[in-house]
Amino acid sequence: MSVPLLTATGLTRHYALPRTSLLRPAPLLTAVDNTSFTINAGETLGVVGESGSGKSTLARMVMAFETPDAGEVLFQGQNIHALPAPELRKLRQQFQMVFQDPYGSLNPRRPVGWSIAEPLRAIGEDENTNRRVKEALEQVGLHADAADKYPHEFSGGQRQRIAIARAIVTRPALLVADEAVSALDVSVQAQILNLLMDLQDDLGLGILFISHDLAVVGAICDTLLVMQHGKPLEAGRTADILRNPAHAYTQSLLTAAGVHT
């Protein structure tokens, strides 16, 4: 039996809140509480919940931007939080992130080709950089000459395509998309979702898709994890949960998204 692309087991993350008394330790906020899931190659797991549900903290732990207080993340069988920094840096080319705001990954003072190549420079990949950048742009539906233009010359949807090109330029096995379409118009959202599904088919990507919108999640995700206040409420096949939600909170998200069961 093949090893899952990514396995998260018992992930827990606490943050210290401001002290209310000098005589007592700082209270703790549990942002993520004992959360487990798996992602297989070629599949998309959606993590859905309102603001403050812990889903973005979960994404940061999967990306090794933060270290869990308990639990572990295995990527292709390796515990990413136990790796020495040089090994993690080398492995990081295999998992990349797409953010809600593409300006977070695009330098406004540089042509977008420079920003797309940044992950390659980070792993010391200097050969064929221009070719890899142009290839990534074409994979996301843009012309190769877009590499010479600046971020302000593109629409919001085009900038998100460029951010996706930046994420796939290292040829990763996993994409983590954190609210990657929530700032876009509905018609552009559909285009980006279709792009992600096409890339998944072409490249065999696993995708961790973070969203507050169950309607969007239902369009792209094979499996689903519903979170509230850092706790996992229910998980399973997306179609099953949308058809028959087991928790009242999930039903409220469906109602808010205009999804009828």
Buried (B, 14 or more C-beta within 10 A) or exposed (E): EEBBBBBBBEBBBBEEEEEEEEEEEEEEBBBBBBBBBBBBBBBBBBBBBBEBBBBBBBBBBBBBEBEBBEBBBBBBEBEBBEBEEEEBBEBBBBBBBBBBBBBEBBEEEEBBBBBBBBBBEEBEBEEEBEEBBBBBBEBBBBEBEBBEBBBEEBEBBBBBBBBBBBBBBBEBBBBBBBBBBBBBEEEBBBBBBEBBBEBBEEBEBBBBBBBBBBBBBBBBBBBBBBBBBBBBBBBEEBEEBBEEBBEEBBBBBBEEBEBEE
